[in-house]
Amino acid sequence: MKKTISLIFAIALLTSCGRNKMEEPLAIGPDEFHASIKKVTEIMIHDIFSPPVASRVFAYPNIAAYEIVAVNNDDYLSLSGQVHGLSPIPQPDSTKAINYQAAALVAHLELSKKLIFSENKLESFRDSLYQKWSTSNPETFEASKEYGLKVAKHIGDWMNKDNYNQTRTMPKFTVDTYEPGRWQPTPPAYMDGIEPHWDKIRPFVIDSANQFRPQPHPTFSLEKDSPFYKELKEVYDISNEITQKGDTSEEVKIAQFWDCNPYVSVTRGHLMFATKKISPGAHWIGIAQVASRKANLDFDTTVYALTKTSMAIADAFISCWAEKYRSNLIRPETLINQHIDEDWLPVLQTPPFPEYTSGHSVVSGAAAIALTDIFGDNFAFDDDVEVPYGLPIRSFNSFNEAAQEAALSRIYGGIHYRSAIEVGIKQGRDLGTYHLNKLKMTKAKELASN
């Protein structure tokens, strides 16, 4: 009888241990989400996505993750009915043990995979996570994966209606006639203008690509007393002044730090190739990650911060690119070579699209507004985003200070006039402020607005 009782107790103990192992929770924190963002960024750099397209690659996966977070966390409000065309995501099966952080990462990775080219690179990263989770708790992992994939499909169907696919078939932007003041392809690659139809992409929060149409740039003129020519000459003079100091010049360091040109053409003899760098939007996503880690945000709040920032960046690109191809303004490099100094080269390589307004200025202005709303106005941080690309850390006292420096970097780099910078950062800040007033992502903000 004692042997029987002992055997029953042993079986019960083993069963209990097995059940406890099965019910071990999936340990998922913000580090996993940061790692996912980092991996997607690395792949985008490898695949050479243009800055506007890169902003789209960040936004949709972040929204998918955020919507799952909002289902499970009462602190956050769904974006359905707030961003254009988004309907509520499917509700989870209440009978299944879902880990919502795991489901959010599944959705993020699945949508990211649809938006990049080198899918195998992301699949390897994804599979390593799946292996760990399935080993820890196979039942919860499968339920979470199932829900994450369901939400990814829902967001993916919505994403596919944003006109991106249609813009892939629209004509290239080519220059047939060289009208004074109109943009011309720039050396060394003389590429066609990229993404001339980005204004047709469905925005997330702003009403349309034209909502934050900036004031016109100074009237094109090569008269030496005209406002336009004075801005042109300023670019030339600043460039000469800072390059005389050499690479140790603070202005040159600033230009290089904020270069963020995903495709820099390098010519060696008869060979031309590209050096790959991070895009401006990706740099600000990296800053959002730096801030999230410094503030020790949990998983859900990290997703919120990255989603809010990525939507502001995406809308900023839509707004900025609409103006670029509307005004179609010639770059400083072209005019300086034609009318001032044929041997002059800018500090940075001129990117292949019209000048006005400055993309860095618009995007930085919008991102800084979003991040300031999340972390505060005097949030000091060390920006190490460019360290993997051979550039040192730069420190800032606030996001607005970083945005101002990013904007000024374009005149130091010799690729923008002052108006594009000053008007551009205002365009971005106005758009970012509109986002803050229009979006209600947290319960606290909802209560404050009532």
N, C-alpha and C positions, 0 to 999 in steps of 0.2 A: 504493500500500500504506500509506504514511504517512497519507494522507487517510482511508483506511478505518479505521485504528487510532484516529485522532483523533476520527472520527465516533462510533465505538463507545464511546470514553472519555467523550465529551460526553453521549451518551445515558445511559450508566451513571451519570454525575454527576447528571444531571437526575432520573433515577429515584430515586437515593439521596436527593436533596434532597426529592423528593416524598414518599418513604417517611418521612423524618425529620419532615417537616411533619405527615404523617398520624399519626405516633406521638408527637407532642408531648403530654406529659402534661397532664391537666386540673389547673390550679392552683387548688385549692380549700382554703381555710383556715377558721379559726373565724369570720372576719368574715362569710362568707356565711351561716353558721348564725345568727349574731347578727342579721343583716339579716332573715332569714326570721322569727325570733321577733319582731323589732320590727314587721315588716309585719303579722303575724297579730294582735299586740297592738293596733295602730292600727285594724285592721278590727273587732276585738271592741269597742273603744270606740265606733266609729261605729255598730255594730249593736246596742249596748246589751245585752250579755249580763249576766245576774245573776252575782254572785260564785261561787256553786256551779257554775253552768254553765260559766263561764269557766275554772274549774279543770280541768274535763273537756276543754275545748278545748286546753289546754296538754299534758295528760298523754299522750293517745294518740299524737299525732304525735311527741312526744319519744321515747316507747317504740319506735315504728317505726324511728326513726333509730338509736336505741341498739342495737336488735337486729341491725341491719345492721353497725354498728360491731363488735359482739361476734363476728360471724361471721368478721371479717377480722383482729381484734386479739386476740391471746392474753391480753392483760392483763385482758380483761373477760369476764364470764360471762353467758350468756343468762338472761333473766327467765322463760323458759318453765319451768313447774313451780314457780315461786316466787310469781308473782302469780296470782290466781284465774282459772282457765279458759284461760290462755294456753298454746298448744301451740307447738312449734318452728316457726320460720318456714321457708319453702322454701329449700333450699340453692342457691347460685349455680351457674351453668353454668361448669365449670372450663375449658372450651374458649374462653370469651369473655374479652376484656380489660375487666374491670369496674373502674371507679373507685368504691370503696366510700363515699367521702365524697360523691360526686355521687349515688350511689344512695340514701344516707341522706337527702340533701336532697330528692330526688325524692319519696321516701316521706313525708317530713315535710310537704311542700307539698301533696301529693295528699290526705293525711288531713285537713290543716287546711282545705282547700277544702270537704271534706264536712261540716265542723263549723261553718262560718260561713254568713252569709246573703249578704254582698256578694262573691260568688265572682269577679266581674269584676275587682275590685280586686286580688285575689291572683293571678289569672291573668296580669295585666299584669306583675306582679313576676316570676312564674315564667317567663313567656315571654322576658323579658330575660335571665334566667340561661340558659335553654335555647339561646337564640340565640348567646350567647357560647361556651357549651360545644360546641355543634354545629359552630361555625366553627373552634374550636381543634382538635377531634379527633372527627369525626363517628362513627367506628366505636366508640370507647370510650364516647361519649355515648349512643349508641343501646343498647349493651349495658347500661350503667349505668341508663339510664331504664327499660329493660325489667325489670331486676331490682327496682328501686325500686318500680315499679308493682305487681309481683307481691307484694312484701312488704306494700305498702300495702293491697292487697286482703285479705291474710291478717289483718292487724291490724284492718282495718275490719270483717271478718266477726266477729271476736272482740268488738270494740267494740259492735257492734249487739246483742249478747246481754247487755248490762249493765243492762237494764230501763229505760234512759232513754226510749226510745220509748213504753213502756207508761205511764210517769209523765206523759207529755204528755196522756193521755186521762183521767187521774184527776181527781176533783172539786177545785175551788178551795177554798182555806181561807177561809171566811167566818165572820163573827161574828154569830150570830143572837140570842144572849142575852149581856148584859153582866154576867157574874159577877165579883165582887170578885177582883182579883188576876190576872184573865185578860187576855191581850193584846187590845188594841183598835187598829184602824187609826189612824194618826197624821197630823197635818197636814203639808203643805198638800194633798196629793193624796188622802189617806185610801185608799191602795191596799190591796188584799187581800194577805194574807201570801204571799210568794213561796216557791216550791219546798217546799211542805209535805210532799212525798213523797220528798224527797232521801234519806231513810234507806233507801229501797228500791233505790237504785243499788248495783250490785255494787261492793264496795270492791276496792282493788288488793292490799293486803298485810294489813291488819287482818282479823280473823276475821269481824266483823260491825259494823254501825253501833252496836251496844250494848256493844262490848268495853270502851271507855273511858268508860263512863257515869260522869259526875262526881257528887260528893256533892250532895245537894239544896241549893237556895238557901234562905236564911233564910225561915221561915214568914211568909207575907204577913200583915201587920198594920199598921194605922194608929194603933195605940197609940204614943204618943210615946216611951215607954221601951223599945219593942221593937227588936230588932236590925234588922229590915227597915226600919222607919221611920227609924232613925238613918242607914241607908245612903241612903235617899231624901233626907233632909235634907242629907246630905253633898253629894250631887250639886248640890242647889240652892245651898248655901253656897259651894261651890267655884266654881260658875258665876258667881255674883254677884261674888265676889272677883276673879276673873281678868278679867271683862269690864269692871270698873271701871278696870283698867289700860289698856284699849283694845287695839287690834290689835297693839301692840308687845309685849304680854305674851308671855313665853316659852311659857306654857301654851297660849295661843291659837295661837301659831305651830305648836306640836307637834300640836294638834288638827287644824289645817288641813292640815299636811303628811301626816298619816296618814288623812285623811278617806276617800279611796278609795271614794267612793260613786258607782257607775256611772251613777246616775240621780238627779240633784238637781232637784226640781221648782221652777220659778221662775214666780211669778205677777206679771204686770204688767197692771193693769186687768182686763179680761175675758180676757186671753190667758194661757194656761199652757203652758210649754215646759220642756224638760229641758236642763240643762248636762251634758255627758258627761265622765266622768273614768275613770281607771284603777281596776281592781278591786283588793282587797287581795292576792289571789293573784298578780295580774299585777305588783304592786309588788315582791313577794318574788322573782318570776321575774326582774324587772329587777335586783334586788340580786344575784342569782346571776350575772347577766351582768356586772355591775360587778366582782364578785370574780374572775370568770373572766378578764376582760381584765387586771385588775391583776396576777393571777398568771401572765399570759401563757400560758394553757393552749392546747394544740394542739386541733385539731378534735375528735378522739376524746374527749379528756378533758373538753372543753366540753360535748359531748353527754351524757356520763356525769353531769356536775354538774347540768345542767338537768333530766335525766330523774329523777335521785334526788330533787331538790328538788320537782319537779312532782308526783311520786307522793305524797310526804309531804303536800303542800298539798291534793291531791285527797281523800285519806283523812281529813284534818283537817276538811274541809268536811262530809263524810258524817257523821263523828262529832259535830260541833258541831250540825249541822242536826237530827240525831235528837233531841238534848237540847232544842233550841229549841222544837220542836213537842210534845215530851213534857211539858216544864214549862209551856210556853205562858204565860210571865210578862209582865205588863204593863210598859210602858216608863215611865221616869221622867217624860217630858214629860206623859203623860196624867195621872198622879197629881198632879204639881206644879200643873198647870193646874186640876185639880178640887179640890184640898184645900189648896194653899199660896198660889199666886199665878197667877191666871188670865191674866195678861199675860206670864208668863215664856216665853222662847224659849231653846232650847239653842243653844250655839255652832255645832254642826253639825246638819244636818237629820236627824231620826230615820229610819233605814231601815225599810222595810216588812216586818218579821218580828219574832217574839217576842224577848225580851231575853236570856234565859239559855241558854247561856253566850255570852260575847263572841266573835264570829267572828274579829275581828282578833287577839284573845288566843290562841285555839286555833291558828289558822293560823300566826301569827308564832312561837309556841312550837315548832311542828312544823318549820317551815322553818329556824329558827335551829339546831335540833339537826342537821338534815341538812347544812346549810352548814358548821357547826363541824366536823363529821366530815370534810368534804372539805378545808377550808382551814385549820383550826386554831382554837384558842380565842381567840387574841389577834390576829385578823386585822382590822386597822383599815381602814376604807374610807370614801370619800365618796359618799354616796347622792345621785346626780343624777337619779334616775328621775322625779321630779316636775317637773323643770325645764321640759319641754315644756308643762306645764299651769300655768305661771306661778308656781311655788314654788321657793325657793332650795335650794341644796345643804345637806344636814345631814351631819355627820361623826360616825362611831361608832368605838369602839375594838374592838368585837366584834359578832357577830351577835346574841348574847344581850342585849347592851345595846340594840341596835336593837329587838329583840322586846319588851323591857320597856317601852321608850318607846312603841311602837305600842300596847301594851295600855293603858298609862296615858292615852294620848290619848283613849280612849273616855269616861273620866270627866271629863276636861277639856272634851270636846265636849258633855257633858251628856246622853249617850245610853245610858250603862250604869251600873249600880251596881258597887260595889267587888268584891262576891263574884263577879260575872260575869267580872271581869278576873282576879282572883287565882286562882280555880278554873279559869278558862278557859286561862290560860297553862300551868298544871300539866297540864291535860288534853292540850294540844298537845305539851308536852315529853314526857309519858309515851308518847304515840302515836309521836312522832318517835324516841324511844329504842327502842321496839318495832320500828320499821322497821329501825333499825341492826342490831339483834340478829337479825332474821328474814331480811333480805336479804343475799345474797352476790353482789355485783356485780363484785368484783375478785378476781384470783387471790391477791393478798396477804392479803386478809381471809379467803379460803377456807383458806389455809395456817395462818393464825393461829388459826382456830377448831378445827383438827384436833389 
